[in-house]
Amino acid sequence: PKWRVGLGGKPGDAFAIHCTEYVKVTTTNIGHKTRVVVPYRAKKAKDVFEIQLLYGSLDQLFGGTDPLIPTLQQLASKPGDGDVQQSMLFEAVLANAAQGISLDTHLDHRETQLLPGPLWVQRVKPLLQHRGLLTVTTENIYFLPYPNFSAKPVKRFALADVLHVFKRTYCISPTALEITRRQSSKGLFFMFESEKDRTHVANVLIKAIAAAQKIPASPGKQDSAQDTIRSVHRLTSLWQAGRLSNYHYLEFLNCAAGRSRNDSSQYPVFPWVIKDYQSRELDLENPETFRDLSKPIGALNEKRLQMFLDRMDGLPPEEMFLFGSHYSTPAYVVYWLIRKEPERMLRLQSGCFDKWPRLFHSVPSTWTACVEGASTLMELIPEFFDLSDVGDWLHNRLGVTPAEGPLESVELPPWARNPQDLILKMRGALESEYVSQHLHLWIDLIFGCKQNGAAALEARNLFHPVCYAPQELAAHGKVKGIYGELPVHVLEAQVREFGQVPRQLFLEPHPARRVIPKWPLEKLRREESMAQPWYVAAESLTAEEAPADTPAPPPPPSRGAGGARVDVLGRLRVCASLSLQCAGQVTGVAVAGDSICSVGEDGCLRVVKYPTEEDGSPTAADRKNFSLSSMPLSALCVVDAPDLLAIGGVDGNVCLFSMTAGRVTQGQRLHEDTVTCFAMCGSTLVSGSDDQTVRVWQTSEKGLKPLEAFDELEADVTAVCMHSSGVVLAGGADGQVLGWSTDRGEVVMRRTHEASIAGVSLSVDGARGASLDIRGEVRLWDLRTNSEALRTSVGRCVPRSCCLVTDCASWALVSGASPTSGAAVCLWDLLGQREAMSWALEGAEEGTWLQWGRGENGSTELVAAGKAGRAFVFRKPP
C-alpha cells in the first residue's frame, strides 16, 4: 500500500490491485448524469488499479482477525459454490463489515426520531438494490446509502410530500414498502430485513404522515388486504360510472395487485388494444381495428394455440401449462425501454445487450411477433399510453450502441407521425368505446376470475407453475408440487425469469362499464387530468354532498328497467305531509289505492286517505282505525290492491284483512318469531321473520297455502322480495343476501355486506337484484352470471339507511337518517355514481319506509313514512 493526498489536502490511504482479468465499464455524462450506453468489455491482460480511500482506513480492509478483502478473495477462489451461493456469502461478509456504520442526519431541533434506531434496508430500483440505513422522524424519511456514490451524505424525503404507503412483496419476499410522492413520478421502494420491520415502519409512517400533513390517519394507506378490497370496489364504481379513465383504472389495478415501475419483475401490465399497425389512417370507430380482449395474447392465433395445447398434453396435472413465457417479465421490460434505460438490460444480461434480432426495433414487427411467434407473448407497458411521456424511450437520444452498431429510433406504424402521436393514438384507442365495452374481459384474465386454476385453463390463460408461486406463498405459506422443494434463492431466480401473475383482485366476473365517456384525440391532448397518475386523478374525484333540496349537476337522462328516468324522478317534490296518529312507533306502511295504511306497536291498523290539496290535512272522515291485536304488529303488505292486506305480528301470526269488509278474513301463525317483512309478486306472498326463515305462500279467497320455506339465512330476516320468474331475494341482520329459486328449491346466490341489510329489490326482467345495508352501501347483482355488477355508497346522504326502491339499473331511492338531523330521502344516480337529489323530511325521524302510490288522476306518487308516524307525499310539479 502507498499513500496519496485525499480530499481537502489531507493524507488518505490507497492500495493497488494487480489483476490478469477485469471488466471495463465505459461511462458517459449525459445531462449531469453518469450513463452506460455501451456493453461492458471483459479484458484479459495484466494491469494495476490504484484505489484511494475517501472514508475509512486500510486497517478496516486488511487488518483485524477477519480482514475484509482477504476474506472476500478467499471466497472468490472457492470452487463449486455457484454464483448465487457465493453472492450470498459475499453479502454476509459485507453486512458484517458494515455493522459499525451509523446514520448522522443532523436533525433540525424541531424533528424527533420515531424509530428506536436506524434500520438496514435495500433501496430497490429497477434491477438494482442499494443497501443503506433508514430512519423516520416527525418531518422526514432519511436514507444513507452504503456505499455512497453520491455527493449528498444522506437522502432526505419530506413526509409532507408523501401520498401513499403500500406494503409490497418483492419477488417472493413480503418485506417491502413503496412510497408515492407528490413531487416525483418515481416513488421510493425499500426492502427490509424482516416482515416485522416492514410492518412497524409502515405503521410509524402512516401516523407521522398524517401528523405532518394535519390529516386523520388512514390505515387504508398501508394496503392491508381488506383496505385494498375497499379501494378496488370504490374505484371500480368510479370507472363504471365513466368518471375514471380506462388508463387510470388499469394503473390503479396494477398498483392494488402489487405491481410497480420500481420492480421490473412486477412491472405494470397494459393490453395490446390495437391490431392494425399497417393502415395509413387509424379508425377508432371500426371494431376491426381492435384486438380481441376476451383472449390472452397467447390465444389470439388459433394455430399457435393448438401447438401449445398439443405440448401440454401428457404433462402431470401439477406441472400443466400452456405458456412457458409470461406476458410480463424483466426481459420484456428492458426490451421496451432499452433506449431510455440501457443500464437495465446491461444488468440483466451481465453487461451485454441482447442479440440484435431480439432488440426492440419496430412496433408493427413486435405486434406480429406477439401474435405469430412461438415464444413472444408480451403485453404492453404503461409508457405506451402515458400522456405525460413525450416518447423519448422510442428515440435513441442516448446513443445506445450494442456490439452490432447504434440503435435507430423505433419504427412506428404508418398512422403515427411521431412518438407523441403514437402515444396519443394508443391512449385514444384505450379510451375508445370498443375497448371500454370489452376491457372488463381482459381484466378477468389478468387480475380476475380467469387468472388461475381451472378457469384459467378453460380461458386458455394458464402459465408455467412458477408464475403462480408468489401467490401460493402469500395464500398458503408454501408452494405446491416440485417447485415447493426448491431452495428459496433458486425459486426467486426462476420467478424473476418466468415472471409472475399479479395479486388476484376479483373472484368473479368483473362488471362491465356502465357509462362510456367520449374522448376525441384533441380533447385527450388538452385535458391535463388525463396525464396525471391514478392517485391524483382519484383524489380529485371525491364527490362533495349536494345541499338538501338542491339538485346536483344534471345526470345523463338514462332510463332504467323500471321505465323511470333519473331526471324525471329528480323533479318530485313534497306536496303534502300528514300524521298517521299512531300510539307508539309505526312498524309497517303500505299504499292501497288512495289510502295510506300503517300498523304499529299498539296493535292497530290505521287507514288514511291521501290529502287532495297541497298541505291539506285529512278530516276525521278520511281516517279509519282498526284494533286487530293485543300484541304489537310488525309488518304490512298490500296483497290485492286496494282491498286485501297482509299483516304480521311479533307473535309470528299473519292475518289477511279486507278493507271492504273492515275485518280480518283469515289469521294463522306462520312463523315462530316476529314477522319482520313482506313482499308480493302476483298472487304469491313472501314473508320473513326473526326465526331466520323465509316462507312463500299462495294467496286465494280461501287464505294462504304454503309453497316453500327457506332457512339458509343465519340471522333475523330484514328484507324480502320476489320476481315472477320464481326468484326470491332476502337479506339478514348479519349482512347476508341470499337468493333462491322456488322452481328448484335451492340457493342460487349468496353474498355478504358488512352491515345489516335494510332493503332488497329485483329488476322488472328479473335479471338483476339490488341490496342496501344500513350504512348506505348499495350493490347490484347480475343474477344471470351470479356476480356483482356495481357497488356504490349513498352513506354521505343517508348515513343510516333503512329502505330501498330502485330499478336495479340507473337509479335508487334510499331513505334514512340525514347527515344533520331527522330523516331524508336520497335519489342516487347509479350510472353517474352520485347524488341526483335529496329531500329533507322535516319533523320525521330516521326509520322511513318508501312506497309507490297512485294519485287521483292516476299519476305516480311516492309516499315516505317514518316510525314516528309522519307521512310525506311526493308529486311531480305541474
KAPECOR-V646898 format. One record per pair of residues at least 6 apart in sequence whose C-alpha atoms are under 7 Angstrom apart, sorted by the first residue. I is the first residue (numbers start at 0). J is the second residue. Records with the same first field share a line. If there is no record, write none. Layout:
# KAPECOR-V646898
I=J ; J
This chain:
# KAPECOR-V646898
0=13 ; 14 ; 15
1=12 ; 13 ; 14
2=10 ; 11 ; 12 ; 13
3=10 ; 11 ; 12 ; 13
4=10 ; 11
5=11 ; 53
11=52 ; 53
12=51 ; 52 ; 56 ; 57
13=49 ; 50 ; 51 ; 52
14=49 ; 50 ; 51
15=47 ; 48 ; 49 ; 50
16=47 ; 48 ; 49
17=46 ; 47 ; 48
18=45 ; 46 ; 47
19=43 ; 44 ; 45 ; 46
20=42 ; 43 ; 44 ; 45
21=41 ; 42 ; 43
22=39 ; 40 ; 41 ; 42
23=39 ; 40 ; 41
24=39 ; 40
25=35 ; 39
26=33 ; 34 ; 35
27=33 ; 34 ; 35
28=34
35=342
36=341 ; 398 ; 399 ; 400
37=399 ; 400 ; 401
38=345 ; 350 ; 351 ; 352 ; 401
39=350 ; 351
60=66 ; 67 ; 68
61=67 ; 68 ; 69
71=89
102=117 ; 132 ; 143
110=136 ; 137 ; 138
111=136 ; 137
112=135 ; 136 ; 137
113=135 ; 136 ; 137
114=134 ; 135
117=132 ; 133 ; 134
118=132 ; 133 ; 134
119=131 ; 132 ; 133 ; 191
120=130 ; 131 ; 132 ; 133 ; 189 ; 190 ; 191 ; 192
121=128 ; 129 ; 130 ; 131 ; 189 ; 190 ; 191
122=128 ; 129 ; 130 ; 188 ; 189 ; 190
123=129 ; 188 ; 189 ; 190 ; 261
124=261 ; 262
125=261 ; 262 ; 263 ; 343
126=263 ; 343 ; 346
129=144
130=144 ; 145
131=142 ; 143 ; 144 ; 145
132=142 ; 143 ; 144
133=141 ; 142 ; 143
134=140 ; 141 ; 142
135=141
137=207 ; 211
138=157 ; 158 ; 211
139=155 ; 156 ; 157 ; 158
140=155 ; 156 ; 157 ; 158
141=153 ; 154 ; 155 ; 156
142=153 ; 154 ; 155
143=153 ; 154
158=208 ; 211
159=208 ; 211 ; 212
160=180 ; 181 ; 182
161=178 ; 179 ; 180 ; 181
162=179 ; 180 ; 181
163=178 ; 179 ; 220
164=176 ; 177 ; 178 ; 179 ; 220 ; 221
165=176 ; 177 ; 178 ; 220 ; 221 ; 222
166=175 ; 176 ; 177 ; 221 ; 222
167=173 ; 174 ; 175 ; 176 ; 177 ; 257
168=174 ; 175
169=175
170=264 ; 491
171=469 ; 491
173=194
174=190 ; 191 ; 193 ; 194 ; 197
175=189 ; 190 ; 191 ; 197
176=188 ; 189 ; 190 ; 197
177=186 ; 187 ; 188 ; 189
178=186 ; 187 ; 188
179=186 ; 187
180=186
188=261
191=197
201=221
205=216
206=216
209=215 ; 216
219=226
227=255
232=790
236=789 ; 790 ; 791
237=243 ; 832
238=244 ; 248 ; 512
239=511 ; 512 ; 513 ; 514
240=513 ; 514 ; 830 ; 831 ; 832
241=514 ; 515 ; 516
244=430
245=429 ; 430
247=532 ; 533
250=533
251=533
253=267
256=501 ; 502 ; 503 ; 504
257=501 ; 502
258=265 ; 266 ; 267 ; 501
259=265 ; 266 ; 267
260=266 ; 267
263=329 ; 332
264=328 ; 329 ; 495 ; 498
267=380 ; 381
268=327 ; 378 ; 379 ; 380 ; 381
269=378 ; 379 ; 380 ; 381
270=378 ; 379
271=378 ; 379
272=289 ; 290 ; 428 ; 429
273=288 ; 289 ; 290
274=288 ; 289 ; 290
275=288
276=363 ; 412
277=412 ; 413
278=413 ; 414
279=413 ; 414
280=414
281=414
282=288
283=428 ; 431
286=433
292=437 ; 438 ; 440 ; 441
293=440 ; 441
295=444 ; 460
296=376
297=304 ; 376
298=304 ; 459
299=370
300=370 ; 371
307=321 ; 322
308=321
311=319 ; 320 ; 321
317=480
318=464
320=461 ; 462 ; 463 ; 464
321=461 ; 462
322=461 ; 462 ; 463
323=462 ; 463
324=374 ; 376 ; 497
325=376 ; 462 ; 497 ; 498
326=376 ; 377 ; 378
327=377 ; 378 ; 498
328=495 ; 496 ; 497 ; 498
329=495
331=377
333=343 ; 344
334=358 ; 359
335=359
336=392
337=344
338=392 ; 393 ; 394 ; 395 ; 397 ; 399
339=391 ; 392
341=399
344=352
345=351 ; 352
352=401
355=403
360=409 ; 410
361=409 ; 410 ; 411
362=410 ; 411 ; 412
363=411 ; 412
368=375
369=375 ; 376 ; 377
382=388
383=422 ; 425
384=422 ; 425 ; 426
385=422 ; 530
386=422 ; 423 ; 529 ; 530
387=530
389=419
390=418 ; 419
393=408 ; 409 ; 418
394=408 ; 409
395=406 ; 407 ; 408
398=405
399=405 ; 406
400=406
415=421
423=520
427=518 ; 520
430=518
432=515
435=512 ; 515
436=511 ; 512
439=509 ; 510 ; 511
443=449 ; 450 ; 508 ; 509
444=450 ; 460
446=501 ; 502 ; 503 ; 504 ; 505
447=503 ; 504 ; 505 ; 506 ; 507
448=454 ; 505 ; 506 ; 507 ; 508
449=455 ; 458
450=460
451=461
455=461
465=493 ; 494 ; 497
466=494 ; 497 ; 498 ; 499 ; 500
467=499 ; 500
468=478
470=502
471=477 ; 478
472=478
477=483
507=786
508=786
510=787 ; 788 ; 789
513=830
514=830
523=529
528=536
544=795 ; 796
545=551
547=837 ; 838 ; 839
548=836 ; 837 ; 838
549=836
550=835 ; 836
551=834 ; 835 ; 836
554=831 ; 835
556=564 ; 565 ; 566
557=564 ; 565 ; 809
558=564 ; 809
559=806 ; 808 ; 809
560=762 ; 763 ; 806 ; 808
561=763 ; 806
565=810 ; 828
569=835 ; 836
570=875
571=873 ; 874 ; 875 ; 876
572=873 ; 874 ; 875 ; 876
573=871 ; 872 ; 873 ; 874
574=613 ; 614 ; 872 ; 873 ; 874
575=610 ; 613 ; 614 ; 615 ; 871 ; 872
576=614 ; 870 ; 871 ; 872
577=616 ; 869 ; 870 ; 871
578=868 ; 869 ; 870
579=868 ; 869 ; 870
580=868
581=599 ; 868
582=601
583=599 ; 600 ; 601
584=599 ; 600 ; 866 ; 867 ; 868
585=597 ; 598 ; 599 ; 600 ; 866 ; 867 ; 868
586=598 ; 599 ; 600 ; 632 ; 633 ; 634 ; 866
587=597 ; 598 ; 599 ; 633 ; 634 ; 635
588=596 ; 597 ; 598 ; 635 ; 848
589=595 ; 596 ; 597 ; 635 ; 636 ; 637 ; 850
590=596 ; 850 ; 852
591=637 ; 640 ; 641
592=640 ; 641 ; 853
593=608 ; 609 ; 853 ; 854
594=606 ; 607 ; 608 ; 609
595=606 ; 607 ; 608 ; 609
596=605 ; 606 ; 607
597=604 ; 605 ; 606
598=604 ; 605 ; 632 ; 635
599=631 ; 632 ; 633
600=631 ; 632
601=631
602=626 ; 627 ; 628 ; 629 ; 630 ; 631 ; 632
603=624 ; 625 ; 626 ; 627 ; 628
604=624 ; 625 ; 626 ; 627
605=623 ; 624 ; 625
606=622 ; 623 ; 624
607=621 ; 622 ; 623
608=617 ; 621 ; 622
610=616 ; 617
630=649
631=648 ; 649
632=647 ; 648 ; 649
633=647 ; 648 ; 649 ; 674 ; 675
634=646 ; 647 ; 648 ; 674 ; 675 ; 676 ; 677
635=645 ; 646 ; 647 ; 677
636=644 ; 645 ; 646 ; 677 ; 678
637=643 ; 644 ; 645
638=644 ; 645 ; 679
642=657 ; 658 ; 659
643=655 ; 656 ; 657 ; 658
644=655 ; 656 ; 657
645=653 ; 654 ; 655 ; 656
646=653 ; 654 ; 655
647=653 ; 654 ; 674
648=673 ; 674
649=672 ; 673 ; 674
650=672 ; 673
651=668 ; 669 ; 670 ; 671 ; 672 ; 673 ; 674
652=666 ; 667 ; 668 ; 669 ; 670
653=666 ; 667 ; 668 ; 669
654=663 ; 665 ; 666 ; 667
655=663 ; 664 ; 665 ; 666
656=662 ; 663 ; 664
657=663 ; 664
665=702
670=688 ; 690
671=690
672=688 ; 689 ; 690
673=688 ; 689
674=687 ; 688 ; 689
675=687 ; 688 ; 689 ; 716 ; 717
676=686 ; 687 ; 688 ; 717 ; 718 ; 719
677=685 ; 686 ; 687 ; 719
678=684 ; 685 ; 686 ; 719 ; 720 ; 721
679=685 ; 721
680=721 ; 722 ; 723
682=697 ; 698
683=695 ; 696 ; 697 ; 698
684=695 ; 696 ; 697 ; 698
685=694 ; 695 ; 696
686=693 ; 694 ; 695
687=693 ; 694 ; 716 ; 718 ; 719
688=715 ; 716
689=715 ; 716
690=715
691=710 ; 712 ; 713 ; 714 ; 715 ; 716
692=708 ; 709 ; 710 ; 712 ; 716
693=708 ; 709 ; 710
694=707 ; 708 ; 709
695=705 ; 706 ; 707 ; 708
696=703 ; 704 ; 705 ; 706
697=703 ; 704 ; 705 ; 706
698=704
707=741
712=731
714=731 ; 732 ; 733
715=731 ; 732
716=730 ; 731 ; 732
717=730 ; 731 ; 732 ; 756 ; 757
718=729 ; 730 ; 756 ; 757 ; 758 ; 759
719=728 ; 729 ; 730 ; 759
720=727 ; 728 ; 729 ; 759 ; 760 ; 761
721=727 ; 728 ; 761
722=761 ; 765
724=765
725=740 ; 741 ; 742
726=738 ; 739 ; 740 ; 741
727=738 ; 739 ; 740
728=737 ; 738 ; 739 ; 759
729=736 ; 737 ; 738 ; 759
730=736 ; 737 ; 756 ; 759
731=755 ; 756
732=755 ; 756
733=754 ; 755
734=751 ; 752 ; 753 ; 754 ; 755 ; 756
735=750 ; 751 ; 752
736=749 ; 750 ; 751
737=746 ; 748 ; 749 ; 750
738=746 ; 747 ; 748 ; 749
739=745 ; 746 ; 747 ; 748
740=746 ; 747
748=785
752=772
754=772 ; 773 ; 774
755=772 ; 773
756=771 ; 772 ; 773
757=771 ; 772 ; 773 ; 800 ; 801 ; 802
758=770 ; 771 ; 772 ; 801 ; 802 ; 803
759=769 ; 770 ; 771 ; 803
760=768 ; 769 ; 770 ; 805
761=767 ; 768 ; 769 ; 807
762=768 ; 806 ; 807
766=781 ; 782 ; 783
767=779 ; 780 ; 781 ; 782 ; 807
768=779 ; 780 ; 781 ; 782 ; 807
769=778 ; 779 ; 780 ; 807
770=777 ; 778 ; 779
771=777 ; 778 ; 803
772=800
773=799 ; 800 ; 801
774=794 ; 798 ; 799 ; 800
775=792 ; 793 ; 794 ; 797 ; 798 ; 799 ; 800
776=791 ; 792 ; 793 ; 794
777=790 ; 791 ; 792
778=789 ; 790 ; 791
779=787 ; 788 ; 789 ; 790 ; 807
780=786 ; 787 ; 788
781=787 ; 788
791=832
795=818
796=817 ; 818 ; 825
797=814 ; 815 ; 816 ; 817 ; 818 ; 823
798=816 ; 817 ; 818
799=815 ; 816
800=813 ; 814 ; 815 ; 816
801=814 ; 815 ; 846 ; 847
802=813 ; 814 ; 815 ; 847 ; 848 ; 849
803=811 ; 812 ; 813 ; 814
804=811 ; 812 ; 813
805=811 ; 812
808=829
809=828 ; 829 ; 830
810=826 ; 827 ; 828 ; 829
811=826 ; 827 ; 828 ; 829
812=824 ; 825 ; 826 ; 827
813=824 ; 825 ; 826
814=823 ; 824 ; 825 ; 847
815=822 ; 823 ; 824 ; 845 ; 846 ; 847
816=822 ; 823 ; 845
817=823
821=840 ; 841 ; 842 ; 843 ; 844 ; 845
822=839 ; 840 ; 843 ; 844 ; 845
823=837 ; 838 ; 839 ; 840
824=837 ; 838 ; 839
825=836 ; 837 ; 838
826=834 ; 835 ; 836 ; 837
827=833 ; 834 ; 835
828=834 ; 835
843=865 ; 867 ; 869
844=865 ; 866 ; 867
845=865
846=865 ; 866
847=863 ; 864 ; 865 ; 866
848=863 ; 864 ; 865
849=861 ; 862 ; 863 ; 864
850=861 ; 862 ; 863
851=859 ; 860 ; 861 ; 862
852=859 ; 860 ; 861 ; 862
853=859 ; 860
854=860
860=872 ; 873 ; 874
861=872 ; 873 ; 874
862=870 ; 871 ; 872 ; 873
863=870 ; 871 ; 872
864=870 ; 871
